[in-house]
């Protein structure tokens, strides 16, 4: 069971993600509604993976990732971006910023469970 942090300013996305990844996927999941909230939660709980919305008010996903990477406590946490505007150029830019992967929104909840499971298995294999 992995520790996940889902960050999105949309309550419906958080709810669907929490049910899919927690109840269906069997992961321990916490949710944050903003980049600032995510930074505090990540430093406190040190999740295995952060699912981070790109477009959020005040502190967007890329700025949140930069702050995560600047903090030694959270610098190594894997981050996957969730975005409604996923194209090859955007994906490349987000990966270049330090994201592990990008997932398009809206997402199929069951596909999300599969995608996150594959990413976690890849992280575990890389850590060996």
N, CA, C and O atoms as CSV, one atom per row, in Angstrom:
chain,resi,resn,atom,element,x,y,z
A,1,UNK,N,N,0.850,-1.181,0.000
A,1,UNK,CA,C,0.000,0.000,0.000
A,1,UNK,C,C,0.888,1.234,0.000
A,1,UNK,O,O,1.736,1.412,0.875
A,2,UNK,N,N,0.677,2.071,-0.988
A,2,UNK,CA,C,1.461,3.301,-1.105
A,2,UNK,C,C,0.740,4.457,-0.420
A,2,UNK,O,O,-0.482,4.456,-0.272
A,3,UNK,N,N,1.527,5.436,-0.010
A,3,UNK,CA,C,1.001,6.675,0.551
A,3,UNK,C,C,0.932,7.677,-0.593
A,3,UNK,O,O,1.953,7.982,-1.210
A,4,UNK,N,N,-0.267,8.195,-0.886
A,4,UNK,CA,C,-0.466,9.117,-1.993
A,4,UNK,C,C,-1.015,10.439,-1.488
A,4,UNK,O,O,-1.731,10.493,-0.488
A,5,UNK,N,N,-0.667,11.509,-2.201
A,5,UNK,CA,C,-1.239,12.828,-1.956
A,5,UNK,C,C,-1.827,13.319,-3.269
A,5,UNK,O,O,-1.109,13.471,-4.258
A,6,UNK,N,N,-3.139,13.570,-3.280
A,6,UNK,CA,C,-3.845,14.074,-4.456
A,6,UNK,C,C,-4.127,15.550,-4.236
A,6,UNK,O,O,-4.762,15.934,-3.254
A,7,UNK,N,N,-3.648,16.377,-5.166
A,7,UNK,CA,C,-3.784,17.826,-5.042
A,7,UNK,C,C,-4.577,18.363,-6.228
A,7,UNK,O,O,-4.124,18.296,-7.371
A,8,UNK,N,N,-5.766,18.898,-5.946
A,8,UNK,CA,C,-6.595,19.467,-6.995
A,8,UNK,C,C,-7.562,20.451,-6.352
A,8,UNK,O,O,-8.089,20.193,-5.270
A,9,UNK,N,N,-7.793,21.575,-7.013
A,9,UNK,CA,C,-8.703,22.577,-6.454
A,9,UNK,C,C,-10.169,22.231,-6.699
A,9,UNK,O,O,-11.053,22.892,-6.154
A,10,UNK,N,N,-10.440,21.211,-7.504
A,10,UNK,CA,C,-11.809,20.786,-7.780
A,10,UNK,C,C,-12.223,19.673,-6.817
A,10,UNK,O,O,-11.626,18.596,-6.829
A,11,UNK,N,N,-13.234,19.919,-5.986
A,11,UNK,CA,C,-13.669,18.902,-5.018
A,11,UNK,C,C,-14.091,17.588,-5.667
A,11,UNK,O,O,-13.844,16.521,-5.105
A,12,UNK,N,N,-14.722,17.643,-6.838
A,12,UNK,CA,C,-15.169,16.409,-7.501
A,12,UNK,C,C,-13.991,15.541,-7.925
A,12,UNK,O,O,-14.048,14.316,-7.812
A,13,UNK,N,N,-12.932,16.164,-8.409
A,13,UNK,CA,C,-11.734,15.413,-8.805
A,13,UNK,C,C,-11.122,14.745,-7.579
A,13,UNK,O,O,-10.728,13.579,-7.627
A,14,UNK,N,N,-11.045,15.493,-6.480
A,14,UNK,CA,C,-10.497,14.914,-5.242
A,14,UNK,C,C,-11.338,13.728,-4.776
A,14,UNK,O,O,-10.793,12.697,-4.382
A,15,UNK,N,N,-12.643,13.867,-4.819
A,15,UNK,CA,C,-13.528,12.791,-4.357
A,15,UNK,C,C,-13.382,11.542,-5.222
A,15,UNK,O,O,-13.224,10.438,-4.700
A,16,UNK,N,N,-13.433,11.715,-6.543
A,16,UNK,CA,C,-13.299,10.568,-7.452
A,16,UNK,C,C,-11.929,9.916,-7.282
A,16,UNK,O,O,-11.821,8.691,-7.227
A,17,UNK,N,N,-10.880,10.742,-7.200
A,17,UNK,CA,C,-9.537,10.199,-7.013
A,17,UNK,C,C,-9.378,9.474,-5.690
A,17,UNK,O,O,-8.738,8.426,-5.618
A,18,UNK,N,N,-9.961,10.034,-4.652
A,18,UNK,CA,C,-9.876,9.415,-3.320
A,18,UNK,C,C,-10.571,8.056,-3.301
A,18,UNK,O,O,-10.044,7.091,-2.747
A,19,UNK,N,N,-11.748,7.985,-3.903
A,19,UNK,CA,C,-12.470,6.710,-3.954
A,19,UNK,C,C,-11.713,5.703,-4.819
A,19,UNK,O,O,-11.513,4.558,-4.415
A,20,UNK,N,N,-11.295,6.136,-6.007
A,20,UNK,CA,C,-10.610,5.215,-6.924
A,20,UNK,C,C,-9.299,4.705,-6.333
A,20,UNK,O,O,-9.058,3.498,-6.289
A,21,UNK,N,N,-8.462,5.619,-5.884
A,21,UNK,CA,C,-7.129,5.218,-5.422
A,21,UNK,C,C,-7.147,4.619,-4.018
A,21,UNK,O,O,-6.341,3.745,-3.702
A,22,UNK,N,N,-8.061,5.087,-3.181
A,22,UNK,CA,C,-8.130,4.579,-1.815
A,22,UNK,C,C,-8.933,3.304,-1.708
A,22,UNK,O,O,-8.414,2.263,-1.305
A,23,UNK,N,N,-10.206,3.387,-2.072
A,23,UNK,CA,C,-11.088,2.237,-1.895
A,23,UNK,C,C,-10.857,1.146,-2.931
A,23,UNK,O,O,-10.837,-0.036,-2.590
A,24,UNK,N,N,-10.683,1.529,-4.186
A,24,UNK,CA,C,-10.475,0.534,-5.243
A,24,UNK,C,C,-9.009,0.115,-5.310
A,24,UNK,O,O,-8.695,-1.074,-5.362
A,25,UNK,N,N,-8.111,1.110,-5.309
A,25,UNK,CA,C,-6.681,0.809,-5.448
A,25,UNK,C,C,-6.011,0.319,-4.178
A,25,UNK,O,O,-4.943,-0.290,-4.235
A,26,UNK,N,N,-6.628,0.580,-3.028
A,26,UNK,CA,C,-6.077,0.102,-1.762
A,26,UNK,C,C,-4.927,0.927,-1.213
A,26,UNK,O,O,-4.182,0.455,-0.354
A,27,UNK,N,N,-4.772,2.151,-1.696
A,27,UNK,CA,C,-3.694,3.008,-1.229
A,27,UNK,C,C,-4.177,3.909,-0.096
A,27,UNK,O,O,-5.371,4.183,0.028
A,28,UNK,N,N,-3.249,4.358,0.713
A,28,UNK,CA,C,-3.551,5.372,1.724
A,28,UNK,C,C,-3.469,6.714,1.009
A,28,UNK,O,O,-2.420,7.065,0.469
A,29,UNK,N,N,-4.551,7.456,1.000
A,29,UNK,CA,C,-4.577,8.695,0.225
A,29,UNK,C,C,-5.036,9.863,1.076
A,29,UNK,O,O,-5.990,9.773,1.848
A,30,UNK,N,N,-4.320,10.958,0.903
A,30,UNK,CA,C,-4.701,12.233,1.503
A,30,UNK,C,C,-4.930,13.198,0.357
A,30,UNK,O,O,-4.360,13.044,-0.724
A,31,UNK,N,N,-5.772,14.200,0.601
A,31,UNK,CA,C,-6.092,15.170,-0.437
A,31,UNK,C,C,-5.806,16.585,0.038
A,31,UNK,O,O,-5.968,16.909,1.215
A,32,UNK,N,N,-5.376,17.420,-0.901
A,32,UNK,CA,C,-5.139,18.839,-0.650
A,32,UNK,C,C,-5.858,19.627,-1.737
A,32,UNK,O,O,-5.943,19.185,-2.883
A,33,UNK,N,N,-6.378,20.803,-1.368
A,33,UNK,CA,C,-7.126,21.626,-2.307
A,33,UNK,C,C,-6.291,22.727,-2.944
A,33,UNK,O,O,-6.783,23.452,-3.809
A,34,UNK,N,N,-5.029,22.863,-2.526
A,34,UNK,CA,C,-4.186,23.934,-3.070
A,34,UNK,C,C,-2.723,23.516,-3.022
A,34,UNK,O,O,-2.344,22.569,-2.332
A,35,UNK,N,N,-1.915,24.254,-3.780
A,35,UNK,CA,C,-0.478,23.997,-3.758
A,35,UNK,C,C,0.121,24.248,-2.381
A,35,UNK,O,O,0.966,23.480,-1.922
A,36,UNK,N,N,-0.311,25.318,-1.722
A,36,UNK,CA,C,0.216,25.642,-0.390
A,36,UNK,C,C,-0.121,24.543,0.612
A,36,UNK,O,O,0.721,24.148,1.419
A,37,UNK,N,N,-1.355,24.053,0.555
A,37,UNK,CA,C,-1.762,22.964,1.446
A,37,UNK,C,C,-0.950,21.708,1.138
A,37,UNK,O,O,-0.557,20.980,2.049
A,38,UNK,N,N,-0.701,21.459,-0.136
A,38,UNK,CA,C,0.074,20.291,-0.543
A,38,UNK,C,C,1.503,20.340,-0.004
A,38,UNK,O,O,2.034,19.320,0.435
A,39,UNK,N,N,2.124,21.510,-0.035
A,39,UNK,CA,C,3.491,21.642,0.463
A,39,UNK,C,C,3.568,21.271,1.942
A,39,UNK,O,O,4.478,20.554,2.359
A,40,UNK,N,N,2.626,21.752,2.722
A,40,UNK,CA,C,2.613,21.441,4.153
A,40,UNK,C,C,2.360,19.954,4.385
A,40,UNK,O,O,3.037,19.327,5.201
A,41,UNK,N,N,1.389,19.390,3.673
A,41,UNK,CA,C,1.060,17.974,3.851
A,41,UNK,C,C,2.204,17.070,3.396
A,41,UNK,O,O,2.489,16.058,4.037
A,42,UNK,N,N,2.855,17.429,2.303
A,42,UNK,CA,C,3.956,16.610,1.789
A,42,UNK,C,C,5.122,16.596,2.766
A,42,UNK,O,O,5.721,15.546,2.999
A,43,UNK,N,N,5.451,17.747,3.338
A,43,UNK,CA,C,6.559,17.817,4.298
A,43,UNK,C,C,6.240,17.037,5.563
A,43,UNK,O,O,7.139,16.490,6.202
A,44,UNK,N,N,4.974,16.983,5.925
A,44,UNK,CA,C,4.557,16.271,7.135
A,44,UNK,C,C,4.493,14.758,6.931
A,44,UNK,O,O,4.977,13.993,7.765
A,45,UNK,N,N,3.884,14.327,5.800
A,45,UNK,CA,C,3.613,12.894,5.628
A,45,UNK,C,C,4.566,12.168,4.686
A,45,UNK,O,O,4.600,10.938,4.673
A,46,UNK,N,N,5.345,12.915,3.896
A,46,UNK,CA,C,6.293,12.338,2.943
A,46,UNK,C,C,5.676,11.194,2.129
A,46,UNK,O,O,6.092,10.043,2.262
A,47,UNK,N,N,4.683,11.512,1.287
A,47,UNK,CA,C,4.029,10.464,0.501
A,47,UNK,C,C,4.975,9.832,-0.513
A,47,UNK,O,O,6.015,10.396,-0.854
A,48,UNK,N,N,4.594,8.653,-0.983
A,48,UNK,CA,C,5.375,7.967,-2.008
A,48,UNK,C,C,5.190,8.625,-3.373
A,48,UNK,O,O,6.085,8.588,-4.218
A,49,UNK,N,N,4.009,9.230,-3.578
A,49,UNK,CA,C,3.680,9.815,-4.875
A,49,UNK,C,C,2.694,10.945,-4.661
A,49,UNK,O,O,1.772,10.839,-3.853
A,50,UNK,N,N,2.901,12.038,-5.403
A,50,UNK,CA,C,1.970,13.164,-5.377
A,50,UNK,C,C,1.344,13.285,-6.758
A,50,UNK,O,O,2.047,13.338,-7.767
A,51,UNK,N,N,0.020,13.326,-6.793
A,51,UNK,CA,C,-0.730,13.585,-8.019
A,51,UNK,C,C,-1.130,15.049,-7.950
A,51,UNK,O,O,-1.906,15.440,-7.078
A,52,UNK,N,N,-0.611,15.859,-8.858
A,52,UNK,CA,C,-0.671,17.312,-8.740
A,52,UNK,C,C,-1.339,17.956,-9.950
A,52,UNK,O,O,-0.882,17.799,-11.082
A,53,UNK,N,N,-2.425,18.682,-9.697
A,53,UNK,CA,C,-3.120,19.422,-10.759
A,53,UNK,C,C,-2.191,20.514,-11.289
A,53,UNK,O,O,-1.443,21.120,-10.523
A,54,UNK,N,N,-2.239,20.760,-12.574
A,54,UNK,CA,C,-1.400,21.791,-13.177
A,54,UNK,C,C,-1.967,23.179,-12.918
A,54,UNK,O,O,-1.250,24.074,-12.473
A,55,UNK,N,N,-3.256,23.358,-13.196
A,55,UNK,CA,C,-3.852,24.693,-13.101
A,55,UNK,C,C,-4.648,24.834,-11.802
A,55,UNK,O,O,-5.720,24.251,-11.643
A,56,UNK,N,N,-4.096,25.616,-10.886
A,56,UNK,CA,C,-4.755,25.921,-9.619
A,56,UNK,C,C,-4.534,27.397,-9.330
A,56,UNK,O,O,-3.523,27.967,-9.740
A,57,UNK,N,N,-5.477,28.020,-8.626
A,57,UNK,CA,C,-5.280,29.435,-8.287
A,57,UNK,C,C,-4.137,29.610,-7.285
A,57,UNK,O,O,-3.801,28.685,-6.546
A,58,UNK,N,N,-3.565,30.768,-7.271
A,58,UNK,CA,C,-2.502,31.191,-6.356
A,58,UNK,C,C,-1.185,30.469,-6.597
A,58,UNK,O,O,-0.226,31.096,-7.048
A,59,UNK,N,N,-1.104,29.193,-6.316
A,59,UNK,CA,C,0.133,28.433,-6.496
A,59,UNK,C,C,-0.185,27.250,-7.407
A,59,UNK,O,O,-0.756,26.254,-6.963
A,60,UNK,N,N,0.189,27.363,-8.691
A,60,UNK,CA,C,-0.153,26.304,-9.633
A,60,UNK,C,C,0.762,25.088,-9.463
A,60,UNK,O,O,1.691,25.098,-8.656
A,61,UNK,N,N,0.478,24.053,-10.236
A,61,UNK,CA,C,1.230,22.818,-10.130
A,61,UNK,C,C,2.723,22.966,-10.374
A,61,UNK,O,O,3.511,22.497,-9.554
A,62,UNK,N,N,3.151,23.604,-11.476
A,62,UNK,CA,C,4.584,23.765,-11.713
A,62,UNK,C,C,5.295,24.531,-10.592
A,62,UNK,O,O,6.406,24.167,-10.207
A,63,UNK,N,N,4.672,25.578,-10.070
A,63,UNK,CA,C,5.283,26.334,-8.965
A,63,UNK,C,C,5.340,25.484,-7.699
A,63,UNK,O,O,6.304,25.565,-6.937
A,64,UNK,N,N,4.311,24.669,-7.477
A,64,UNK,CA,C,4.314,23.766,-6.327
A,64,UNK,C,C,5.436,22.747,-6.463
A,64,UNK,O,O,6.135,22.460,-5.491
A,65,UNK,N,N,5.614,22.199,-7.661
A,65,UNK,CA,C,6.697,21.235,-7.890
A,65,UNK,C,C,8.057,21.879,-7.629
A,65,UNK,O,O,8.925,21.258,-7.016
A,66,UNK,N,N,8.249,23.106,-8.082
A,66,UNK,CA,C,9.527,23.786,-7.840
A,66,UNK,C,C,9.808,23.914,-6.343
A,66,UNK,O,O,10.941,23.725,-5.902
A,67,UNK,N,N,8.780,24.233,-5.573
A,67,UNK,CA,C,8.956,24.365,-4.122
A,67,UNK,C,C,9.193,23.015,-3.459
A,67,UNK,O,O,9.960,22.918,-2.502
A,68,UNK,N,N,8.538,21.974,-3.965
A,68,UNK,CA,C,8.796,20.626,-3.442
A,68,UNK,C,C,10.254,20.244,-3.673
A,68,UNK,O,O,10.911,19.710,-2.780
A,69,UNK,N,N,10.754,20.519,-4.873
A,69,UNK,CA,C,12.131,20.157,-5.217
A,69,UNK,C,C,13.152,20.989,-4.437
A,69,UNK,O,O,14.270,20.528,-4.210
A,70,UNK,N,N,12.787,22.206,-4.023
A,70,UNK,CA,C,13.703,23.084,-3.287
A,70,UNK,C,C,13.808,22.711,-1.811
A,70,UNK,O,O,14.744,23.137,-1.135
A,71,UNK,N,N,12.867,21.927,-1.306
A,71,UNK,CA,C,12.862,21.516,0.101
A,71,UNK,C,C,13.527,20.143,0.205
A,71,UNK,O,O,13.038,19.187,-0.396
A,72,UNK,N,N,14.620,20.020,0.947
A,72,UNK,CA,C,15.302,18.727,1.046
A,72,UNK,C,C,14.405,17.588,1.541
A,72,UNK,O,O,14.625,16.428,1.192
A,73,UNK,N,N,13.404,17.915,2.348
A,73,UNK,CA,C,12.499,16.871,2.871
A,73,UNK,C,C,11.619,16.284,1.771
A,73,UNK,O,O,11.272,15.105,1.824
A,74,UNK,N,N,11.256,17.088,0.779
A,74,UNK,CA,C,10.304,16.643,-0.245
A,74,UNK,C,C,10.921,16.546,-1.643
A,74,UNK,O,O,10.232,16.192,-2.600
A,75,UNK,N,N,12.182,16.849,-1.760
A,75,UNK,CA,C,12.836,16.913,-3.077
A,75,UNK,C,C,12.754,15.609,-3.864
A,75,UNK,O,O,12.683,15.635,-5.092
A,76,UNK,N,N,12.761,14.475,-3.177
A,76,UNK,CA,C,12.779,13.196,-3.872
A,76,UNK,C,C,11.428,12.549,-4.088
A,76,UNK,O,O,11.360,11.444,-4.626
A,77,UNK,N,N,10.350,13.202,-3.684
A,77,UNK,CA,C,9.017,12.616,-3.849
A,77,UNK,C,C,8.624,12.645,-5.326
A,77,UNK,O,O,8.739,13.677,-5.987
A,78,UNK,N,N,8.166,11.523,-5.827
A,78,UNK,CA,C,7.713,11.435,-7.216
A,78,UNK,C,C,6.420,12.230,-7.391
A,78,UNK,O,O,5.516,12.160,-6.557
A,79,UNK,N,N,6.346,12.987,-8.489
A,79,UNK,CA,C,5.179,13.819,-8.785
A,79,UNK,C,C,4.645,13.462,-10.164
A,79,UNK,O,O,5.397,13.351,-11.132
A,80,UNK,N,N,3.331,13.284,-10.232
A,80,UNK,CA,C,2.637,13.043,-11.494
A,80,UNK,C,C,1.650,14.183,-11.675
A,80,UNK,O,O,0.833,14.447,-10.793
A,81,UNK,N,N,1.722,14.858,-12.812
A,81,UNK,CA,C,0.800,15.949,-13.073
A,81,UNK,C,C,-0.517,15.436,-13.633
A,81,UNK,O,O,-0.550,14.509,-14.442
A,82,UNK,N,N,-1.604,16.059,-13.186
A,82,UNK,CA,C,-2.937,15.844,-13.739
A,82,UNK,C,C,-3.294,17.118,-14.497
A,82,UNK,O,O,-3.215,18.211,-13.936
A,83,UNK,N,N,-3.683,16.992,-15.754
A,83,UNK,CA,C,-3.981,18.196,-16.526
A,83,UNK,C,C,-5.062,17.951,-17.565
A,83,UNK,O,O,-5.130,16.889,-18.184
A,84,UNK,N,N,-5.902,18.958,-17.740
A,84,UNK,CA,C,-6.943,18.898,-18.760
A,84,UNK,C,C,-6.380,19.252,-20.134
A,84,UNK,O,O,-7.020,18.987,-21.151
A,85,UNK,N,N,-5.203,19.840,-20.169
A,85,UNK,CA,C,-4.593,20.265,-21.434
A,85,UNK,C,C,-3.305,19.484,-21.675
A,85,UNK,O,O,-2.199,20.013,-21.565
A,86,UNK,N,N,-3.484,18.224,-22.003
A,86,UNK,CA,C,-2.316,17.368,-22.191
A,86,UNK,C,C,-2.052,17.171,-23.674
A,86,UNK,O,O,-2.843,16.553,-24.387
A,87,UNK,N,N,-0.938,17.701,-24.120
A,87,UNK,CA,C,-0.445,17.459,-25.475
A,87,UNK,C,C,1.037,17.147,-25.339
A,87,UNK,O,O,1.595,17.250,-24.247
A,88,UNK,N,N,1.665,16.775,-26.418
A,88,UNK,CA,C,3.069,16.350,-26.365
A,88,UNK,C,C,3.982,17.445,-25.826
A,88,UNK,O,O,4.868,17.169,-25.016
A,89,UNK,N,N,3.777,18.683,-26.266
A,89,UNK,CA,C,4.641,19.781,-25.819
A,89,UNK,C,C,4.469,20.054,-24.328
A,89,UNK,O,O,5.448,20.261,-23.612
A,90,UNK,N,N,3.228,20.053,-23.865
A,90,UNK,CA,C,2.974,20.285,-22.441
A,90,UNK,C,C,3.569,19.156,-21.610
A,90,UNK,O,O,4.210,19.399,-20.587
A,91,UNK,N,N,3.357,17.941,-22.048
A,91,UNK,CA,C,3.893,16.780,-21.334
A,91,UNK,C,C,5.414,16.861,-21.240
A,91,UNK,O,O,5.978,16.634,-20.170
A,92,UNK,N,N,6.074,17.178,-22.336
A,92,UNK,CA,C,7.537,17.301,-22.340
A,92,UNK,C,C,7.998,18.386,-21.371
A,92,UNK,O,O,8.971,18.200,-20.641
A,93,UNK,N,N,7.300,19.510,-21.367
A,93,UNK,CA,C,7.659,20.620,-20.486
A,93,UNK,C,C,7.523,20.215,-19.017
A,93,UNK,O,O,8.388,20.535,-18.203
A,94,UNK,N,N,6.439,19.514,-18.678
A,94,UNK,CA,C,6.211,19.110,-17.291
A,94,UNK,C,C,7.208,18.039,-16.848
A,94,UNK,O,O,7.662,18.046,-15.703
A,95,UNK,N,N,7.544,17.136,-17.738
A,95,UNK,CA,C,8.557,16.115,-17.429
A,95,UNK,C,C,9.911,16.797,-17.218
A,95,UNK,O,O,10.668,16.430,-16.320
A,96,UNK,N,N,10.202,17.781,-18.049
A,96,UNK,CA,C,11.463,18.526,-17.928
A,96,UNK,C,C,11.551,19.254,-16.582
A,96,UNK,O,O,12.641,19.426,-16.036
A,97,UNK,N,N,10.406,19.678,-16.053
A,97,UNK,CA,C,10.372,20.330,-14.739
A,97,UNK,C,C,10.649,19.352,-13.597
A,97,UNK,O,O,10.954,19.759,-12.475
A,98,UNK,N,N,10.539,18.061,-13.899
A,98,UNK,CA,C,10.835,17.064,-12.873
A,98,UNK,C,C,9.696,16.120,-12.543
A,98,UNK,O,O,9.785,15.359,-11.579
A,99,UNK,N,N,8.625,16.157,-13.327
A,99,UNK,CA,C,7.515,15.239,-13.097
A,99,UNK,C,C,7.882,13.844,-13.600
A,99,UNK,O,O,8.634,13.689,-14.562
A,100,UNK,N,N,7.343,12.857,-12.939
A,100,UNK,CA,C,7.531,11.469,-13.358
A,100,UNK,C,C,6.698,11.169,-14.599
A,100,UNK,O,O,7.146,10.466,-15.504
A,101,UNK,N,N,5.471,11.714,-14.632
A,101,UNK,CA,C,4.551,11.442,-15.731
A,101,UNK,C,C,3.438,12.481,-15.713
A,101,UNK,O,O,3.367,13.326,-14.820
A,102,UNK,N,N,2.569,12.399,-16.722
A,102,UNK,CA,C,1.390,13.261,-16.815
A,102,UNK,C,C,0.190,12.387,-17.136
A,102,UNK,O,O,0.277,11.455,-17.935
A,103,UNK,N,N,-0.929,12.703,-16.500
A,103,UNK,CA,C,-2.183,11.985,-16.739
A,103,UNK,C,C,-3.230,13.007,-17.145
A,103,UNK,O,O,-3.378,14.050,-16.510
A,104,UNK,N,N,-3.958,12.693,-18.216
A,104,UNK,CA,C,-4.973,13.604,-18.733
A,104,UNK,C,C,-6.243,13.559,-17.880
A,104,UNK,O,O,-6.670,12.504,-17.409
A,105,UNK,N,N,-6.830,14.750,-17.702
A,105,UNK,CA,C,-8.137,14.866,-17.071
A,105,UNK,C,C,-9.136,15.242,-18.155
A,105,UNK,O,O,-8.764,15.962,-19.082
A,106,UNK,N,N,-10.353,14.804,-18.088
A,106,UNK,CA,C,-10.870,13.912,-17.062
A,106,UNK,C,C,-10.300,12.510,-17.256
A,106,UNK,O,O,-10.003,12.093,-18.375
A,107,UNK,N,N,-10.158,11.805,-16.162
A,107,UNK,CA,C,-9.594,10.459,-16.216
A,107,UNK,C,C,-10.672,9.446,-15.853
A,107,UNK,O,O,-11.622,9.742,-15.128
A,108,UNK,N,N,-10.489,8.252,-16.380
A,108,UNK,CA,C,-11.326,7.123,-15.989
A,108,UNK,C,C,-10.794,6.642,-14.642
A,108,UNK,O,O,-9.604,6.343,-14.535
A,109,UNK,N,N,-11.634,6.557,-13.613
A,109,UNK,CA,C,-11.138,6.174,-12.289
A,109,UNK,C,C,-10.400,4.838,-12.269
A,109,UNK,O,O,-9.390,4.702,-11.579
A,110,UNK,N,N,-10.887,3.864,-13.009
A,110,UNK,CA,C,-10.225,2.564,-13.020
A,110,UNK,C,C,-8.901,2.623,-13.772
A,110,UNK,O,O,-7.936,1.961,-13.391
A,111,UNK,N,N,-8.858,3.415,-14.840
A,111,UNK,CA,C,-7.598,3.603,-15.567
A,111,UNK,C,C,-6.592,4.329,-14.677
A,111,UNK,O,O,-5.397,4.040,-14.729
A,112,UNK,N,N,-7.068,5.270,-13.862
A,112,UNK,CA,C,-6.176,5.975,-12.939
A,112,UNK,C,C,-5.532,4.998,-11.966
A,112,UNK,O,O,-4.331,5.075,-11.708
A,113,UNK,N,N,-6.320,4.090,-11.432
A,113,UNK,CA,C,-5.783,3.079,-10.505
A,113,UNK,C,C,-4.688,2.268,-11.201
A,113,UNK,O,O,-3.632,2.018,-10.621
A,114,UNK,N,N,-4.944,1.863,-12.438
A,114,UNK,CA,C,-3.959,1.083,-13.199
A,114,UNK,C,C,-2.701,1.903,-13.470
A,114,UNK,O,O,-1.587,1.422,-13.265
A,115,UNK,N,N,-2.879,3.144,-13.931
A,115,UNK,CA,C,-1.731,4.000,-14.254
A,115,UNK,C,C,-0.873,4.255,-13.013
A,115,UNK,O,O,0.352,4.155,-13.073
A,116,UNK,N,N,-1.508,4.580,-11.904
A,116,UNK,CA,C,-0.757,4.850,-10.676
A,116,UNK,C,C,-0.052,3.574,-10.198
A,116,UNK,O,O,1.089,3.632,-9.741
A,117,UNK,N,N,-0.719,2.442,-10.302
A,117,UNK,CA,C,-0.089,1.171,-9.923
A,117,UNK,C,C,1.155,0.891,-10.748
A,117,UNK,O,O,2.172,0.455,-10.208
A,118,UNK,N,N,1.086,1.135,-12.052
A,118,UNK,CA,C,2.247,0.926,-12.923
A,118,UNK,C,C,3.384,1.878,-12.561
A,118,UNK,O,O,4.547,1.476,-12.528
A,119,UNK,N,N,3.052,3.123,-12.293
A,119,UNK,CA,C,4.082,4.099,-11.909
A,119,UNK,C,C,4.743,3.703,-10.587
A,119,UNK,O,O,5.961,3.811,-10.445
A,120,UNK,N,N,3.954,3.254,-9.633
A,120,UNK,CA,C,4.502,2.835,-8.339
A,120,UNK,C,C,5.400,1.599,-8.486
A,120,UNK,O,O,6.443,1.503,-7.840
A,121,UNK,N,N,4.989,0.665,-9.333
A,121,UNK,CA,C,5.838,-0.517,-9.574
A,121,UNK,C,C,7.160,-0.100,-10.229
A,121,UNK,O,O,8.216,-0.641,-9.903
A,122,UNK,N,N,7.097,0.854,-11.144
A,122,UNK,CA,C,8.320,1.365,-11.760
A,122,UNK,C,C,9.233,2.040,-10.755
A,122,UNK,O,O,10.451,1.868,-10.808
A,123,UNK,N,N,8.660,2.806,-9.840
A,123,UNK,CA,C,9.455,3.454,-8.795
A,123,UNK,C,C,10.105,2.407,-7.890
A,123,UNK,O,O,11.272,2.535,-7.519
A,124,UNK,N,N,9.341,1.377,-7.539
A,124,UNK,CA,C,9.875,0.317,-6.659
A,124,UNK,C,C,11.016,-0.425,-7.347
A,124,UNK,O,O,12.034,-0.725,-6.722
A,125,UNK,N,N,10.847,-0.719,-8.631
A,125,UNK,CA,C,11.891,-1.421,-9.378
A,125,UNK,C,C,13.153,-0.551,-9.495
A,125,UNK,O,O,14.269,-1.062,-9.398
A,126,UNK,N,N,12.976,0.744,-9.701
A,126,UNK,CA,C,14.120,1.645,-9.825
A,126,UNK,C,C,14.865,1.798,-8.512
A,126,UNK,O,O,16.066,2.069,-8.505
A,127,UNK,N,N,14.156,1.625,-7.396
A,127,UNK,CA,C,14.771,1.781,-6.076
A,127,UNK,C,C,15.616,0.571,-5.682
A,127,UNK,O,O,16.421,0.643,-4.754
A,128,UNK,N,N,15.426,-0.544,-6.396
A,128,UNK,CA,C,16.160,-1.794,-6.040
A,128,UNK,C,C,17.585,-1.755,-6.552
A,128,UNK,O,O,18.340,-2.706,-6.348
